Amino acid sequence: MEIINLGVGDGLPPVDWRAVVEKLDDGSAPAPEAHNARTKWLTTVNEDGSPHVTAVGALWLDGTFWFQTGARSRKSHNVVRDPRCSIAVSIRDADVVLEGDATKVTDPASVARVAKAWADDGWPAEPDQSGSGITAPFNAPSQGPPPWDVYRIEPRSATVALGVEPGGLTRFRF
């Protein structure tokens, strides 16, 4: 197995894959206030048609997910070429997958609104000087330097798996 530490530039150690497998085997779920309880997973389509899945700092606003990324990131290249994507997240008592098309948002009022929502959620984002992107004192190392582009997912469907009684699995088409 090849291990590529994407956090090495920030002095972060590589993740121990064996520890991850143990938690998966145990069926471990995040505690409601755990640092990863709100992780969202974005899937985009690589040029060869294969999926690219990555954790993303997305937020739910106006009935859909919004995410940001650097213009040179793989997810950016993927959604520019093919906007189809999905976001998966575990919420209390359920897992949710939302599918749709990513649309780049450059309208200064919309960018300012979503930047404020990120700031209100604890990430100090703000519009860049042009108003069409965002900046912040920090971001994931793979995003490159600011400003970062903002995308809104235009939802087509959602699938929800309810993990408590009475249980259930439902697909919603929008």
Salt bridges, closest charged atoms under 4 A:
ASP16 OD1 - ARG18 NE 3.43
ASP62 OD2 - ARG113 NH1 2.47
ASP82 OD2 - ARG84 NH2 2.66
GLU99 OE1 - ARG171 NH1 3.57
ASP101 OD1 - ARG156 NH1 2.73
ASP120 OD2 - LYS116 NZ 2.78
ASP121 OD1 - ARG38 NH1 2.99
ASP149 OD1 - LYS104 NZ 3.60
GLU154 OE2 - ARG152 NH1 2.71
